[in-house]
Amino acid sequence: MPYTQTQNTMSPLAVVVTSLAVVLLARCAAAYPWQVCGTAANFTANSTYQANLGLLAAALPRNISSSPDLFATAVVGAAPDQVSALALCRGDANATACSGCLAMAFQDVQNQCAYDKDAAIYYDPCALYYSSNATSLSSLDNVGRTNRINNQNVTSDPGRFNRQVAALVNATADHAAYNSTRRYASGEADLGGQFPRVYSWAQCTPDLTPARCRGCLAGLIAGMPRRFTDRVGGRSLGVRCSYRYETYSFLDGPVMVRLAAPPSSAAPAPAVGPTVPTPGAVAGGEFSYYSILVFHLVASWHP
């Protein structure tokens, strides 16, 4: 039987759906690095503020590579053109990777948040925040928050998975706050079942006290049930503290916290650890519904 060639035509609805898919794919491809752009004020091209930001971009990667904690802050200029910046690298990063990540962050943030006087940007190895607010470095508020969700669901005994993840994340947060001067910890738990292991990371800026670090992390972890329930991975990021968990190993350093799988008959652990007062306000933006939609429609992210 001969084949006939037919012309493919698209209905207006199909055109709209296709266009939306293209936009979503483009947005998703641009989702890493993850930026939180300010809305308060802008600077102009070739202004003193931009020049001061350029001075920070030259100095801070150099300063952070010589810091034993891979943490650095700096202030350049005077009001109204003063720029303050804070940078932190993940606890398992080396100085070379840290410095390179931060140099890239300064380049990317000026494209992603063009001419914004305040912005935060996150990568796996590092995070950068800058602001025109003179008190931004002395403030301990966890500004610039964003959440990222792995869109794959746990289908086998999700309740047990959620309890074990919550226990691991809280144990990792405890270790970061109280057992590390760098305020960094990594964790691993045996789960069995659909996902044999889960891995975790928690970190604060090292200038926070143990209590403030744990309080900052507690504020993020309190949102786990509504954000990450039944999800195989997620991360909650902020300028002052962050945490992450995955069902694959994503860290380079040694594991600091190990949890064995409890007996299947064990009583359920609480979804969130003991309440720890969070000092100060926890400010910042939420992960928008639109961003969540992008991840649902496209694919799981990986580092």
N, C-alpha and C positions, 0 to 999 in steps of 0.2 A: 504494500500500500504506500503510495507516494506521500511524502510529508509536505505539508503546506506551511509557508512561513506567515506568521501573523505578526502584526505590529502591536507592540506592547504599549498600552496607554495607561496613564495614571489618573485616578479620580482626584478631585480637589482634596478629599480627606486623606488619600494616600500621600499626596504631596506634602500636606501639613505634617503627617506622621513621620515621613522620611526626613523632612527638614528638622523636626524636633529631635529625631535620633542623631542627626549629624551634629546638632548643637550640643546634645548631651555627651556624645562621644568626645567632642572637642573639649568640653568643659572637664570631663573626667581625665582626659590625657593631660590637662593642665593642672590637675588637682595636686600633683606632687611637684615641687614642695607645697606645703600648706601654709597659706598666709592669712593673717587677720589684719585687715587694713583699717586704719583709723578713720573717723568721720568728723573729727572736731575742726580740723584746719588743714590748709594746704600751703605749700611754699611754691615759689615761682622758679622757673629755669634761670640759671646763672645768678641766683640770689646768694646772700651770705649764708643762709641756712643750708643751702645745697653744698656750698663750699665747706662748711663745717662737717656736714655728713660725709663728704669725701675725705676729710682729714681722719674721721673716725674709721672709715673703711680701710685706710692705709695703716692705722696704728693698732686697731683692736685684734686683727688676726695675729699680728706679731706678739702682742702682749699675752694673748691667751695661750700661745704655744709655749711660753716660758712659765706659765702658772702650773704648779703641781696639781691643782684641782681642775685644770682646764676650764677655768671660770674667770671672767674679766668684766670690769665695768670701766666706763670712761665718760668724761664730760668735755665738750669743746665749745668755746665761744661764750658770749654773754647775752642775756636777755635783750631783745626778744628773739634772738637767733641762736640761742643755746640749744645744743643737742646732747642728750644723755643716752647712753647705750649700755646694754647688758647682754652678755653672750655666755653660753654654757654648752659644753660638749658632753656627750654620753660617757658614763664612767668607764667604759671599756675601749674608748677611742684612744689613739695615740696622738702625740702632739702634731705630727705632720698632717694626718688626716683631719684633725680638729681645725688647724689653721686654714687648710684648703677649703674645708666646708664653710667656714665663716667668711672667707673671701668671696666664695660663690654666693653666699646668702646676701651679702651687701649688693652684689650685682643684680640678683634676682628680685630682691624686694623692691628695688627702684623701678623695675619693670612691672611687677605684679601690683604694687601699691604706688603707682607713679605720683609723685608730688604730695603724698600724704605725710604730714608731720609726725604721725605716730603709726607704727606698724610692728607686727611680730611675724616671723617666718620660721617654719619648722622643717627639719630634715631628720632622717634617722640618726645621723651622727651629731647634729648640733642644732642649736636654736639661737635666734637673734631677736632682740627687741630694741627699738629706739623710740625716743619721745622728746617732744618740746617742753614737757612738764618738768620743771626744775626739781620737783620732789619725787620723781618717778623711781629713782634709784634707792631712796631712803624708804619708800613705801614697800611693804611686804605683801601687798595685795597680789593675788594670782591673776593678773590681767592677761589679755590676749588669748583667752581659752578657746579651744576647738576640740571636737570629738570626731574620731574616724572609726567607722564600723565595717568589719568584714561581713559581707552579705551572705556568707554560707551559714546555714543553720545546723545545729546539733539535732539529730533525729532519733538517736538512741539514748534513752534515759536522760533527757535534758535537765531534769531537776537535779540529779546527782552531779552532772557536769557543772551547773551553775553554782552549786554549793562548794564544790572543790575549787573552782576558779576564784570565788570570793575568799575562801580560806587562804589560798596561795597569794592573791593580791594583797590581802591584809598582812600576811606574814612578811611579804617582801617589803611593804611599806614600813612595818615595824623595824626591820633590819636596816633599811635605808636611814631612818630617823635616829635610831638609838645605837646602832652598832657600826656606823661608818662616818668618819669625819668628813668624807666627801659627799655624804648624804645620797649614796647610790647603793642599789642592791639589785641582784638578779635572782630569779627563782625557778624551780622546776618541781612539778608534781606528777606522780604516777596516777593515772586515771583508770587505765584499762578500757575495755569497751571500744566504742567507735573511734575515739582518739586516745591512744595509749598515754600520751604525755601532754602537758601544757606548760608553757614557759612564760615568765613574767619579768617585768622591769619596773622599778620605781626610783625616782630621783627628785631631789630638791636642789636649789642653789645652795652652796655650802655656807653661805653667810646666815642661813636660818638656824635658829636653835633647834635641838631635837624636838622639843614640844611644838614649835611653830611648823617645822617640817611635817610632823605627823598630823597636825591639825590641817595643814594645807592639803595633804593627800587624802585625809578623811573627807574633806569637802568634795573632792572629786569622786572618791569611791562611793559616796552616798548616792551618786547618780547611776551606779551600775545597774540596778534592777530595771530602771526604765529605759536605759540606753542599750545595754549589751545582753539582756536575757536571751538565752538560747543561741547566741552568736559564738562562732568558733574563734573570733578574735576581735579586739577593739583597743583603742588607745584614747586617752584623755590627756590633752596637752595644755600646758599653761607656762607662763614666763617663769614662775617661781617653783612649780612642781608639776610632775607628769607621771603617768603610769601606762603600762601596756601589757597585754597578754596575747598569746598566740598558741596554736597547736603545732607549730614548727619552731625550731630554734632560730633565733634572730640576733643573738648576742655573740660576741667574740671572746669575752673574758670567762673566767671560771664561775660556776654556779655557787651562790652564797647561801641560798635557802633551798632545802629539799623537803618535800612532804611526801610521805608514803600514802598509798591508797588506803582509805579506811575500809573496814569490813562493810559489806553491802547492807548489813543490818544496823549499821551505826545510825544514831539519831541524827537528823539533818542539822547541819551547821547553820548559823544565822547567815543571811544573805549579805549582811554588812557587818563589819567588825564593831568592837566597842566604840561607843560615842566618844570622840575626842573633840574638845572645844576648838573651833577654828578661829584664831585671833584675827581680827580685822575683817573687812568685807572681802568677798571673793568676787571680783568684777570680771567682765569680759563677755564675749559673744558666744552664743550657743551654736552648735552645728545645725545649720538650717535644714528645714524639711526638703528644700530643693536639692541640697547637697546629698541628703540621704536618698532621694529619688534617683539621683545620678548613679549612686553605687548599686541600688537595686536593679537598675535597668542595664547596667553594663557588665561589670565583673568584679571579682574579689581583687583587692589590692594586695600587693606584696612589696617588701622593701626593695 
